[in-house]
Amino acid sequence: MKSYRFFFNLLLLSLILTFIIAVKATLFKSQHYLIYTIYIISGVIFTILGSIMPELKPNRWVGIRIKWTMEDPDIWNQVHRIAGALWIIGGYLVILETVFLPLRWIGPVMLGIIFLLSVFSLVHVWQLVRKKSDKVKNKQ
């Protein structure tokens, strides 16, 4: 039940923000309202993916699919729990930057957010693998 409420709230938020973008585009005589809407939808998609990530099991299609996460379900679960939270925050940042930044900055900032999300997730994987290998070495 909670997940349905979350998705309903997310949809409602995206509709409100789309309305705000349409008003912003109209007030400033901008013809780029469709571009703003696409960025808002991208932020919503990031947020949805972030909310799904902690529930994911290792698979071939969705998630942080690198050798270390695919080989160890514990690492997969830990990484996706943290990455999910990061992607939710990243989605909200994309939505906020779309509302408040000028059009020329939205794309580069969004790419920077995606880059940071990826780097933080990979660093977290690396730290978990390193901790696990240290535990194995200490046992021997």
N, C-alpha and C positions, 0 to 999 in steps of 0.2 A: 504494500500500500504506500509506503514512504516513497518508493522510486517513482510511482505514478504522480504523486504530489510534486516531487522534484521536477519531473519532466513538464508537468503542467505549468509550474512556476517559471521554468526556463522558457517555455513557449510564450507565456504571457510577457515575460521580460523582453524577449526578442521582438514581440509585436509592439510593445511600448517604445523600445529603442528605435525600431524601424519607423515608427510614427515621428519620433524626435528627429531622425535623420531626414525624413521627408520635409518636415517643417524647416529644418536647418537649410536644406537645399533650396527650398522655396524662398525663404527670407533673403538668402544671399545670391539669389538668381543663378543657382548652380544647376547644371544639367547632369551632374554626376551622382544623383540620388541612387541610381542602380548600382554604381560602384560602392557607395556607402553601404547599401543593403547587402551586397555580397560580402563585404568585410564583417558586417554584423553577423551574418549567417555563419561565416568562418569561425568567429568567436564562439558562437553557440555550439558548433560542431566540436570545437576543442573541449568545451565544457562537458558535453555529452560523452565524448571519448574518455575524458578524465574521470567521469563518474562510473564508467563501465570498467575501466582498467583494473581496479582491485578485485573484480569478480572473474576476470579472465583466467582461463587455464592455459598452459602452454599449447600453442597451436601454430599453424604455418602461415596465418594470414594477418592477424592483428596483434599489436603489442610491440614490446621491445625485444625483437627477435635476433639476438646475437648468440654466438656459440655458448657463452657462459650461462645465459638465462635459459636456453633451450635444453642444456644438459642437466640442470639442477632445478627441480620444482620449488625448493625453498628460496633460492635466489630469485626465481621468477616472481614468486608471491611477494617477497619483500620489496623488490624493485617496483612492481606495478602498484603496490599500495602507496608508495611515496610519489611515484610518477603520476598516478591518478590525481593526487592533491595538487601537484605542480601544474598539470594540464588544466585543471579547473581554474586555478589562479591565472594561468596564461590565457585561457578563454575570456575570463572577465577583463583582463588587461587589454586584449584585442578589442573587446566591445567598448571599453572606456576610451581607448585611444582613437577609435573611429568617431566617437561622439565629440571629443575635445580637440583633436589635432587637425591641422589643415590636410587636405587631400594628398599633397606631395610627400608628406611624412608618414602617412598611414602604412604604405607598403613596406618601406625600409624598417619601420619600427616593428611591424608584424614579423618580418623575416628575422629580426634580432630576437624577438620573443621565442620564435620557433628554434632558433639556434641555441639560445640559453636553455630551453627545456630539454633539448637533445643532449647538450653537454652535461647538464646537471644529472640527467638520468644515466648517462654513460659513466660519469664519475662515481655515482652511487653503486652501479654494478661493479666497477673496478674495486671499490672499497670493500664490498661484500665478499668478492672472490678472494681478495687479499687476506681478509680476516679468516675466511674459511681455510685457506692454505696454511696460514700461520697456526691455526688450531691443529691441523693434520701434522704439521712439522713438530709441534710441541708434544703430541702424543707419542711420537716415535722417539 
